[in-house]
Amino acid sequence: MFEAIKHNQQGNAFLAITRDTLLPRLMSGKIDVSNVDI
């Protein structure tokens, strides 16, 4: 149980770093995603 909590916390930290890195670049237009199909 505690191992799963630790694993989830590490995953959350990774996602927060990814968000904090990508979001400003997306908002400023430094990264263009206009051709990405969703």
N, C-alpha and C positions, 0 to 999 in steps of 0.2 A: 504494500500500500504506500509506504513512504517513498519507495523507489519510484513509483508511478508519479507521485507528487513532485519529486525532484526532477524527473524527466519532463513533466509538463512545465515546470518553472523554467527549465533550460530552453524548451521550445518557445515559450512566451518571450523570453529574453531575446532569442534569435529573431523572432518576428518583430519585436519592437525596434531592434537595430535596423532591420530591413526597412521597416516603415519610415523610420527617422532618416534613413539614407535616401530612399526613393521619393518620398512625398514632396520634399522641397524641389527636387529636380523635375518632377512631373508638373508641379504647380507653376514653375518658372518657364516651362517649355523646353528645358535642356534635354529632356527625353521626349521623343515624339511617339505617341502610341495611336496615332490616327489610322494607321493601316492594320491594327491588330483586330482580328476577328474574335468575337466572343461567342 
